[in-house]
Amino acid sequence: MNSIELFRLALKALWANKLRSFLTTLGIIIGVFSIIVLVSIGTGLQSYITREISSFGPNLIYVLPGNIGQGGPLGGTFSYRITLQDSKNIQQRLISTADVAPVIEGSSTVRYKNKENKSAYAFGTTSNYPKVVLNTKLEKGIFFTLGQEKSGAKVAVIGDSMYEKLFDRKDAIGKRIFIGNSVYTVVGVLKKQGAIFGVDRDNIAYIPVLAAKVQFGQDNVSEILISAKNEALIPVIKNQIKQTLLKRLTEDDFSIQTAESTLSTVKNITNMLSFALGGISAISLLVGGIGVANIMLVSVTERTKEIGLRKALGAKRNDILKQFLLEAIMISVLGGIIGIVLGIVVSFIIAIILVSSVTPWSVFLAFGFSILVGIVFGMAPAIRASKLSPIDALRYE
Amino acid sequence: MKTKDEIIKMVNITKIYDSTEVETVALRDIDLVVQKGDFIAITGRSGSGKSTLMHIIGLLDSPTSGKYILNGTDVSKLKEDELAYQRNKKIGFVFQQFNLLPRATAVENVVLPAIYAGVNTNERTQRAIDLLTQLGLQEQLYKRPNKMSGGQQQRVAIARALMNDPELILTDEPTGNLDTKSGESVMNILKELNKKGKTVVLITHEKDIAAMAQKILHLEDGRLIKKQ
């Protein structure tokens, strides 16, 4: 029996029980569909976060308080011993190779006239901040100047959502706002940056670092941002930062992270997420496969007499085996193809609303896995069919 | 010289069904020789072992002991797939229940043995159409079994049995499910085939059907008794 005949035969048998074949196929469709969609969401999330982190600048190095360790924030030690002085020391050390901007951070209520913005943050930093964090772009006005930084002037550059909340996107430059109980003059408005990890990066007022020191009554920095002038210098700079900080602090007081190391952490997490989601959906594909095995067993029993007849007429064991195996594989492959098409379509729809990105590996994996499911779960019923003795099968009623 | 013309030669064929509690001897020491071109009827009451004998002759079942030479080949020791090959090429079956595939047309049913013989599509379809036409079924070529009368279905089954041009036609109560007229027509076809040189082995419990054969063998309690 050649393959075209086998193919036609299998198709005919499936067509004869349309509803049953469809329902069995549905099990595979759902499995393949969920693998593709869930992995797409995982991958989409990864590329979204990667893009966001990269937008800060590829040469960015962060000095953070406490020892975060390699595994992320869990299990690290906390410390608030990094101060403005450390930032100054780093700046002196890296004077020709990097730009350095410390951040003194505090949450504060920000008011303009009768409008109040309670969940706002104030970042005390230096005037070179936009040079260090590349996605800090001005919409209106200016970032505060070096002079204002040195004198600790009460001036503020506000983020996009703060601009919207307090000023309804109307004229803001030169207006006076309250940060806590102090009055600041708005000198600039930043372009929208969006949220990352659920933190709104547009509800922030940037003020001169000395003003923040007065405002919050302390000079512990929450981060020092360092932008290397050349990517090749990053390892050297990291080392120099470490040496500088160790003069005054211990290893447990700070962590040095680069955009690259942050990205690899994020990639690890999102990869794990993708695999976990893919694994869960693989289980549903497995359940679909059991459905295939089940229906093939029913089909073999139903067609016992047909099998006997075919054997009496000269069908060899292999002919029968192939016939039933091909039916199982066709269910799986058909389910696989429909699942892939649906999965890709839905992933694109999700991509419009949220994030998702179809990855070739998940498509191949899902398809390969569905064929495998067909073979594995079709094999036992097919073997059973092929082993029927022609006389017993013919007698079967 | 004689052996050359023997299509079936059975020596001491015994079949014992061995269930855990009872041992049933279905066939005892059967010695049977059928010459090429013979038309033989094997009769017997139900339970006499005639179906078992037919299954063994047709290579659907294997004897417990004894030797069976089909057309010069000792088939007692053949493996399953080799038996399938012999069934496919050497034997045409006509069953009482017709045993047609319900979802297939007359032509699709008839081509089945040729599919397993590896004959190409055009050739086998043409042969199926020719055979069905010869048997007066030119109007039924693309009908399914449930749209045909019993007589028509049995003629489709005969066409199928002839598909690979086997030397031996093996038939088990071919008229059992047919009215008298259709039964006669089927018997006439078998006689006609025998005239053209096919060996026919007919198994039946009806005396008047058996009477149409050249030779009648009678089975009683698994033993063969020659009559006439």
Chai-1 contact restraints between the chains, C-beta under 6 A:
chainA,res_idxA,chainB,res_idxB,connection_type,confidence,min_distance_angstrom,max_distance_angstrom,comment,restraint_id
A,M1,B,I115,contact,1.0,0.0,6.0,A-B,restraint_1
A,A16,B,R103,contact,1.0,0.0,6.0,A-B,restraint_2
A,L309,B,N99,contact,1.0,0.0,6.0,A-B,restraint_3
A,A312,B,L60,contact,1.0,0.0,6.0,A-B,restraint_4
A,A312,B,F93,contact,1.0,0.0,6.0,A-B,restraint_5
A,L313,B,L112,contact,1.0,0.0,6.0,A-B,restraint_6
A,L313,B,P113,contact,1.0,0.0,6.0,A-B,restraint_7
A,G314,B,A84,contact,1.0,0.0,6.0,A-B,restraint_8
A,G314,B,R87,contact,1.0,0.0,6.0,A-B,restraint_9
A,G314,B,N88,contact,1.0,0.0,6.0,A-B,restraint_10
A,G314,B,P113,contact,1.0,0.0,6.0,A-B,restraint_11
A,G314,B,Y116,contact,1.0,0.0,6.0,A-B,restraint_12
A,A315,B,Y116,contact,1.0,0.0,6.0,A-B,restraint_13
A,K316,B,D81,contact,1.0,0.0,6.0,A-B,restraint_14
A,K316,B,A84,contact,1.0,0.0,6.0,A-B,restraint_15
A,P390,B,L60,contact,1.0,0.0,6.0,A-B,restraint_16
A,I391,B,H55,contact,1.0,0.0,6.0,A-B,restraint_17
A,I391,B,L60,contact,1.0,0.0,6.0,A-B,restraint_18
A,I391,B,D61,contact,1.0,0.0,6.0,A-B,restraint_19
